[in-house]
Amino acid sequence: MILSHTAFVWFVTIMISSICLGWAIWDGRNLLRLWKTRKEDHDEFFGAIMGLVCVGIGLTGLIRYHLSL
């Protein structure tokens, strides 16, 4: 075996957490930028909100996985 199961789980956890963090920063920045023009840019505003919802779902799944170990 190249890598232990524990090391693999922590590697995947760190990778998923970094993706979620980057995604949250990106969509949070977009949400703040679009806040003033949310009536005109409602599709982009909705997309940024849905991106943050996806981040929340991903982090919730990650935390629930670690609590079940």
C-alpha positions in Angstrom: 0.0 0.0 0.0 1.4 3.4 -1.0 -0.6 5.4 1.5 -2.5 4.6 4.7 -6.2 4.9 4.8 -6.0 7.7 7.4 -3.5 9.7 5.4 -5.7 9.3 2.3 -8.8 10.5 4.1 -7.0 13.6 5.4 -5.5 14.3 2.0 -9.0 14.2 0.4 -10.4 16.3 3.3 -7.8 19.0 2.8 -8.4 19.0 -1.0 -12.2 19.3 -0.7 -11.8 22.0 2.0 -9.5 24.0 -0.1 -11.9 23.8 -3.1 -14.8 24.8 -0.9 -12.9 27.7 0.5 -11.8 29.0 -2.9 -15.3 28.6 -4.2 -16.8 30.4 -1.2 -14.4 33.3 -1.6 -15.1 33.5 -5.3 -18.9 33.5 -4.9 -18.8 35.7 -1.9 -16.8 38.3 -3.8 -19.3 38.0 -6.7 -22.2 38.4 -4.3 -20.8 41.5 -2.8 -20.0 43.0 -6.2 -23.5 42.2 -7.5 -25.4 43.4 -4.4 -26.1 46.9 -5.8 -27.2 45.7 -9.2 -29.1 42.6 -8.1 -32.2 43.7 -9.9 -30.5 43.9 -13.3 -28.0 41.0 -12.8 -30.5 38.7 -11.1 -29.2 35.6 -12.9 -25.6 36.1 -11.8 -26.8 37.0 -8.3 -28.8 33.8 -8.1 -25.8 31.8 -9.4 -23.6 33.2 -6.7 -26.1 32.3 -4.0 -26.4 28.8 -5.5 -22.6 28.5 -5.4 -22.6 29.3 -1.7 -25.4 26.7 -1.2 -23.2 24.1 -2.9 -20.3 25.0 -0.7 -22.5 24.6 2.4 -23.7 21.2 1.1 -20.2 20.0 0.4 -18.8 21.1 3.8 -21.8 19.6 5.6 -21.2 16.3 3.9 -17.5 16.5 4.7 -18.2 17.2 8.4 -20.8 14.5 8.7 -18.3 12.0 7.1 -15.7 12.9 9.7 -18.2 12.6 12.5 -19.2 9.1 11.4 -15.6 7.8 11.5 
